[in-house]
Amino acid sequence: MKSAPKITVLDYGSGNVRSAVRALEHVGAEVTLSHASEDVLNADGLLVPGVGAFAAVMEQLKKVDALRWIGRRVAGGRPVLGICVGLQVLFEEGVEHGVSTPGMGEWPGTVERLAADVVPHMGWNTVEPPEGSRLFAGIEDERFYFVHSYGVQRWDFDVSQPAMTPPQVTWSEHGGRFISAVENGPLCATQFHPEKSGDAGAELLRNWLRTLG
């Protein structure tokens, strides 16, 4: 019998971690809630949750030295899944109230206030995944639960390196198009909350677990 995948949910002071733990356990993972380096580095998969302001999340991640451990996992090809602000901090910068904060810089792009009459964008919305998406396999037409006022609204990835496979980008719309998910080899992230997205979110987490090998 195949053993359950071992997942660490990064515990660095963000909200919503318990619901993420329960959602992963529901789909068959063995879950540890921790920011200890050995738990972060040795897990089959690492989930990075994020709630609140971009700058505050970056500061909290730095306090527990998580940026270094996340970077080591990515460099080593070890799976990481970011959620909500956990997606946003993977980009180059976040701009909130006119203040720019550097992100992790895994992907090019700026997190900015959504160009919509009503923010936050709160509730269920559709997604437009690319063909061949593994995260959205079988759930391409489902709706997912969003709670956010900021997002990445432009994607400008340099594909001048022919050996490099460009990331797969999923889009949604609220006042304008914004990135709702990115799949980049071992590094994936969603702007929405799969742990709050019912059966569709559970299936997305199962799909992620299937990518762990």
Buried (B, 14 or more C-beta within 10 A) or exposed (E): EEEBBBBBBBBBBBEBBEEBBEBBEBBEBBBBBBBEBEBBBBBBBBBBBBBBBBBBBBEBBEEBEBBEBBBEBBEEEBBBBBBBBBBBBBBBBBBBEEEBBEBBEBBBBBBBBBEBEEBEBEEBBEBBBBEEBEBBBEBBEBBBBBBBBBBBBEBEBEEEEEEEEEBBBBBBBBBEBBBBBBBBEBBBBBBBBBBBBBEBBBBBBBBBBEBBE
